[in-house]
Amino acid sequence: MQNQKKIFLSSPHMSGNEQKYIQEAFDLNWIAPLGNNVDGLERDLAEYNEVNDAAVVVSGTSAIHLALRLLNVGLDDTVFCSSLTFVASANPILYQGATPVLIDSEMDTWNMSPVALERALNEAKQNGNLPKAVIVVNLYGQSAKMDELIAICDNHGVNVIEDAAESLGSTYKGRKSGTFGKYGVFSFNGNKIITTSGGGALVSNDEEALKKARFLATQARDQAVHYQHSDVGYNYRMSNIVAGIGRGQMEVLDERVLQKRAVFERYNKAFCNIEGIEFQPELEGTMSNRWLTALTIDPKVTGISRHEIIEKLAEENIEARPVWKPMHLQPLFEGVKYYPHEEGNSVSDYLFEYGLCLPSGTNMSVEEQEKVIEVLKELLKI
């Protein structure tokens, strides 16, 4: 029965320091976009991720859109994109009038399959239609196989946009997630590991490109006393108040990563030896922020389906979600070319059918998590 406080999937968790930066914006009357907090958050992000520059914007989606603009993606172009992701990864391809091509995942990371990508790029090369970019998504905090994916793309002269919306704070072979492609993208949506309520960032070592990104994100206003515009622009810059929330959140990012990983470890300890349950792997040499604890449930072995578990948890006022529905199964992308991991083996389909995301909030108490574990054990009859 729903007689307890709701346990959310991943709710905002304030540090207590955000108000200081917000008050500073009020004191200086920097309420609109731009200001000291915007500059400060961009510095914080660049330093934390060890890149040359960062531009903060209104969403991760807008950051991907700007990256595609910077790569001159337009009509008649194609862009390859991970299929197993949230629609925000792929929508900006459509904004530019380009054609998406969707790439399957592999089981080691649940992210883009190097095998499928290489097959797709080889076929595109034979057809004289190489993509303008490849959008690689790091799902639920786990980095994709960036060495392999970057090498394949470099071999074909194709730029990579790394969608690290879910993986801020994660690492791959000692390097921060989101820093491997030509451009990296982060999200600060309300459910992410840190939040600005809504917002995102584009990061790169190409400082000139990010200057252009800021220009495009402020309505592409030319330098003139009057308002003059020679290019299509967008209202994408983050407000100074929102950026103030982000500065307070950046101070606790590493702490939030440790807390997310502790949540995962409690679930893992409870269920790692249960036949029919497999957690999202952590690739050797990587460190996932474990933004969400994700696993697969085999109903033939456990006797209960993912859907039944979600329904039963909801009855206890506990929020859980399926793994993302792949883009190639979405009505929006019906008819779009899709490359499975292997012919006859679509990993994304399998992960969507059996995948489950458990409550993983850093502000969820140990007692609340134990409640989730208790309900799951009861359902699994263990």
Secondary structure, 3 states (H helix, E strand, C coil): CCCCCCECCCCCCCCCCHHHHHHHHHHHCCCCECCHHHHHHHHHHHHHHCCCEEEEECCHHHHHHHHHHHCCCCCCCEEEEECCCCHHHCHHHHHCCCEEEEECECCCCCCECHHHHHHHHHHHHHCCCCCCEEEEECHHHCCCCHHHHHHHHHHHCCEEEEECCCCCCCEECCEECCCCCCEEEEECCCCCCCCCCCCEEEEECCHHHHHHHHHHHECCECCCCCCCECCCCCECECEHHHHHHHHHHHCCHHHHHHHHHHHHHHHHHHHCCCCCEEECCCCCCEECCCCCEEEEECHHHHCCCHHHHHHHHHHCCECCEECCCCHHHCHHHCCCCEECCECCECHHHHHHHHEEEECCCCCCCHHHHHHHHHHHHHHHCC
